[in-house]
Each structure stands twice: as structure tokens, then as C-alpha cells.
Amino acid sequence: MIRTQIQLTDEQSRALKALSTRHGVPVAELIRQSVDKFLQSSVGLDDQERRRRAITAAGKFRSGQHDIAASHDNYLAEAYAK
């Protein structure tokens, strides 16, 4: 293993220590597991696969609104206001 140094916010440090205590796992192991999950989620999909997934998802969801193309900015502003 390679030793490295990182800086965490106070909140991050407290949360990690609490998880460490709760699960009986060292903070370093929690960080390694988090890095592994991040790397797995960030790697592996090339542009072609991302496009294929986007095209597959298109049209599968319904909002019930019939003017989304014309009024999408209004709907977005409304959603952010909530």
C-alpha cells in the first residue's frame, strides 16, 4: 500500500469516525472503499455506451405535461423554487 495524506473538513472527519466506530472498520478502510466505489462508477463506460443508454432511456418516462419542449424553462424554475 501507498501512504498518502488528505485533508478533510471537520464534518467529514466526524462522520467518518462515527462510521468507523459503528462498523468497527478503520477510517482508512472506509476511505479506500469509498475511492474504490468512486473509481468503479467513473470508469468503464465509453462514449458509445453512454449514448446507447441515453437513447434507451429516452421516451420511457412520462410527466403528464404536453408542452415540455416549449415550456421546459418554466417547469425547471418551478421545480427549483420548491
Buried (B, 14 or more C-beta within 10 A) or exposed (E): EEEEEEEEEEEEEEEBEEEBEEEEEEBEEBBEEEEEEEEEEEEEEEEEEEEEEEEEEEEEEEEEEEEEEEEEEEEEEEEEEE
